């Protein structure tokens, strides 16, 4: 089935292959007794994307903003996977992990589950983190910046899985996302999000280093046309001002 996905939608197959490798590493480091369930779920996690246009999936992989119609179409792929896989014997738990691949940890952490359901939910958390990591890195962020982005998503991910990922990627410097006014920007900072004018014009892209010419241009836009929001940057945790931290480290 994975080979069929590769023929029909190479972008989806490539993403599934990368995510499977990372999931295998995470499961091995965590010592999970039923890791094979999660690994198969990773391999087949994108099988529902056979109904999605490759252009849309390429935008997802690169972390680009989707239109409302594209977002709606992409959000259905886990359920499409369920429909394709549900009648295959002994894949019931694999299917459920795939269905839960977009679940946020904060929405499920206070619910009591039996041991089988706990395995499924943990598999979903691992898959969610691996998929989002792949999107961030494929979008151009290096490992340190991708981890800072992960840290900034308040309780999206299981903290134990994040800690294991940090160890796998050998990330030692803790970073957070800091929100600054345009006049507070400094040279060498790295943008954590795109910057757009009030009219929606793209001024700078996420991952760029702040330079003197960039600061001058942004101040000019702010004074004359306006900028949509305050500016997010990646910053070492020890340097960030507590009053302006948007995303404290979770674990």
C-alpha positions as CSV (number, residue, x, y, z in Angstrom):
1,X,0.0,0.0,0.0
2,X,2.9,2.3,0.7
3,X,4.3,1.6,-2.7
4,X,0.9,2.4,-4.3
5,X,1.0,5.8,-2.4
6,X,4.4,6.4,-3.9
7,X,3.1,5.9,-7.4
8,X,-0.1,8.0,-6.9
9,X,1.3,10.8,-4.8
10,X,5.1,11.0,-4.5
11,X,5.0,14.0,-2.1
12,X,2.8,12.1,0.3
13,X,5.0,9.0,0.1
14,X,8.2,11.0,0.7
15,X,6.6,12.6,3.8
16,X,5.4,9.2,5.1
17,X,8.9,7.8,4.6
18,X,10.6,10.6,6.5
19,X,8.1,10.5,9.3
20,X,8.4,6.7,9.6
21,X,12.2,7.0,10.1
22,X,11.7,9.5,12.9
23,X,8.9,7.6,14.5
24,X,11.1,4.5,14.6
25,X,13.8,6.4,16.4
26,X,11.4,7.8,18.9
27,X,9.8,4.4,19.6
28,X,13.3,2.8,20.0
29,X,14.4,5.5,22.5
30,X,11.2,5.3,24.5
31,X,11.4,1.5,24.6
32,X,7.8,1.0,23.6
33,X,6.7,-2.7,23.7
34,X,4.3,-2.3,20.8
35,X,6.3,0.0,18.6
36,X,5.4,-1.9,15.5
37,X,1.8,-0.5,15.7
38,X,3.1,3.1,15.6
39,X,5.7,2.4,12.9
40,X,3.1,0.9,10.6
41,X,0.8,3.8,11.4
42,X,3.6,6.2,10.3
43,X,4.1,4.3,7.1
44,X,0.4,4.5,6.2
45,X,-0.3,7.9,7.8
46,X,-0.5,9.7,4.5
47,X,-2.4,7.0,2.6
48,X,-5.6,9.2,2.8
49,X,-3.7,11.8,0.7
50,X,-4.3,9.9,-2.5
51,X,-7.5,12.1,-2.9
52,X,-5.6,15.3,-2.3
53,X,-4.0,17.3,-5.1
54,X,-0.2,17.1,-5.0
55,X,0.1,20.9,-5.1
56,X,-1.9,21.1,-1.9
57,X,0.2,18.5,-0.2
58,X,3.4,20.2,-1.3
59,X,2.2,23.4,0.4
60,X,1.6,21.4,3.6
61,X,5.0,19.8,3.5
62,X,6.7,23.2,3.0
63,X,4.6,24.8,5.8
64,X,2.8,27.2,3.5
65,X,-0.6,28.7,4.3
66,X,-3.5,26.7,2.7
67,X,-6.7,28.2,1.3
68,X,-9.9,27.4,3.1
69,X,-10.8,24.8,0.5
70,X,-7.3,23.3,0.7
71,X,-7.4,23.2,4.5
72,X,-10.8,21.5,4.4
73,X,-9.6,18.9,1.9
74,X,-6.4,18.1,3.8
75,X,-8.2,17.8,7.1
76,X,-10.2,14.8,5.8
77,X,-7.2,12.6,4.9
78,X,-7.1,10.7,8.3
79,X,-10.8,9.7,7.9
80,X,-10.1,8.7,4.2
81,X,-7.3,6.5,5.5
82,X,-9.8,4.9,8.0
83,X,-12.2,4.1,5.1
84,X,-9.3,2.5,3.1
85,X,-7.8,0.5,5.9
86,X,-10.7,-0.4,8.2
87,X,-11.5,-3.8,6.7
88,X,-7.9,-5.1,6.8
89,X,-7.5,-7.7,9.6
90,X,-5.4,-6.9,12.6
91,X,-4.9,-3.2,11.6
92,X,-7.7,-1.9,13.8
93,X,-5.3,-0.2,16.3
94,X,-3.1,1.1,13.5
95,X,-6.1,2.7,11.9
96,X,-7.0,4.4,15.2
97,X,-3.5,5.8,15.6
98,X,-3.7,7.3,12.1
99,X,-7.1,8.8,12.9
100,X,-5.6,10.5,16.0
101,X,-2.5,11.9,14.3
102,X,-3.8,15.5,14.6
103,X,-4.9,15.3,18.2
104,X,-3.4,17.9,20.6
105,X,-2.0,16.7,24.0
106,X,-3.8,19.5,25.9
107,X,-7.2,18.3,24.7
108,X,-6.7,14.7,25.9
109,X,-4.4,14.7,28.9
110,X,-7.1,14.7,31.6
111,X,-9.2,11.9,30.1
112,X,-8.9,8.4,31.6
113,X,-8.2,5.6,29.2
114,X,-7.8,1.9,29.4
115,X,-4.3,0.4,28.5
116,X,-5.3,-0.2,24.8
117,X,-6.6,3.3,24.3
118,X,-3.5,4.7,26.0
119,X,-1.3,2.9,23.5
120,X,-3.4,4.4,20.7
121,X,-3.3,7.9,22.1
122,X,0.5,7.8,22.7
123,X,0.9,6.6,19.1
124,X,-1.1,9.5,17.9
125,X,1.0,11.9,20.0
126,X,4.2,10.5,18.6
127,X,2.9,10.7,15.0
128,X,1.7,14.2,15.5
129,X,5.1,15.4,16.7
130,X,6.9,13.6,13.9
131,X,4.6,15.0,11.2
132,X,4.9,18.6,12.6
133,X,8.7,18.2,12.9
134,X,8.9,17.1,9.3
135,X,6.8,20.1,8.2
136,X,9.0,22.6,10.1
137,X,12.3,21.1,8.8
138,X,11.0,20.7,5.3
139,X,9.9,24.4,5.4
140,X,13.5,25.4,5.9
141,X,14.1,25.6,9.7
142,X,17.2,24.0,11.2
143,X,16.8,21.6,14.1
144,X,17.3,24.3,16.8
145,X,14.7,26.6,15.3
146,X,12.3,23.8,14.6
147,X,12.5,22.7,18.3
148,X,11.9,26.3,19.4
149,X,8.8,26.4,17.3
150,X,7.7,23.1,18.9
151,X,8.4,24.5,22.4
152,X,6.2,27.5,21.5
153,X,3.1,25.5,20.8
154,X,1.4,25.5,24.2
155,X,0.7,21.9,25.2
156,X,0.3,20.6,21.6
157,X,2.6,17.7,22.3
158,X,3.3,15.1,24.9
159,X,6.2,16.5,26.9
160,X,7.9,13.2,27.3
161,X,7.9,12.7,23.5
162,X,9.3,16.2,23.0
163,X,12.1,15.4,25.5
164,X,13.0,12.3,23.5
165,X,13.0,14.1,20.2
166,X,15.3,16.8,21.8
167,X,17.8,14.0,22.8
168,X,17.6,12.4,19.4
169,X,18.4,15.6,17.6
170,X,21.1,16.5,20.2
171,X,19.6,19.9,20.9
172,X,21.2,21.5,24.0
173,X,20.4,25.2,23.7
174,X,16.9,26.0,24.9
175,X,15.0,28.6,22.8
176,X,11.6,30.2,23.1
177,X,9.6,32.5,20.8
178,X,9.7,36.1,21.8
179,X,7.3,38.9,20.7
180,X,8.9,42.3,19.9
181,X,7.8,45.7,18.7
182,X,9.4,46.6,15.4
183,X,11.6,49.2,17.2
184,X,12.9,46.4,19.5
185,X,14.3,44.2,16.8
186,X,18.0,43.7,16.9
187,X,20.6,42.4,14.3
188,X,21.2,38.7,14.3
189,X,17.8,37.7,15.6
190,X,16.0,35.0,13.7
191,X,12.3,35.6,12.6
192,X,9.9,33.0,14.0
193,X,7.1,33.9,11.7
194,X,6.4,35.8,8.4
195,X,6.0,39.5,8.7
196,X,3.3,41.1,6.6
197,X,2.0,44.6,6.1
198,X,-1.6,45.6,7.1
199,X,-2.6,45.0,3.5
200,X,-1.1,41.5,3.5
201,X,2.1,42.2,1.6
202,X,4.8,39.7,2.6
203,X,7.7,41.7,4.0
204,X,10.0,39.1,5.5
205,X,9.8,35.3,5.8
206,X,10.2,33.0,8.8
207,X,13.8,31.9,9.4
208,X,15.4,35.1,8.1
209,X,18.2,36.8,10.0
210,X,17.4,40.4,11.1
211,X,19.8,42.9,9.4
212,X,20.1,46.7,9.6
213,X,18.5,47.1,6.2
214,X,15.6,44.9,7.3
215,X,15.0,46.9,10.4
216,X,15.0,50.1,8.5
217,X,12.5,48.7,6.0
218,X,10.2,47.4,8.7
219,X,10.3,50.7,10.6
220,X,9.3,52.5,7.4
221,X,6.4,50.1,6.7
222,X,5.3,50.4,10.3
223,X,5.3,54.2,10.2
224,X,3.6,54.5,6.8
225,X,1.5,51.4,6.1
226,X,1.4,49.4,9.3
227,X,2.4,45.8,10.2
228,X,-0.2,43.2,11.0
229,X,1.1,42.0,14.4
230,X,4.1,42.3,16.7
231,X,7.1,40.5,15.4
232,X,8.0,37.0,16.6
233,X,11.7,35.9,16.9
234,X,13.5,32.9,18.2
235,X,15.6,33.7,21.3
236,X,17.6,31.8,23.9
237,X,15.5,31.2,26.9
238,X,17.9,33.0,29.3
239,X,17.7,36.2,27.2
240,X,14.0,36.4,26.7
241,X,12.1,39.0,28.7
242,X,9.4,37.3,30.8
243,X,7.0,40.0,30.0
244,X,7.1,39.3,26.3
245,X,7.6,35.5,26.1
246,X,4.9,34.0,23.9
247,X,6.1,30.4,24.2
248,X,7.8,29.0,27.3
249,X,9.6,25.7,27.0
250,X,7.2,22.8,27.9
251,X,9.7,20.2,29.1
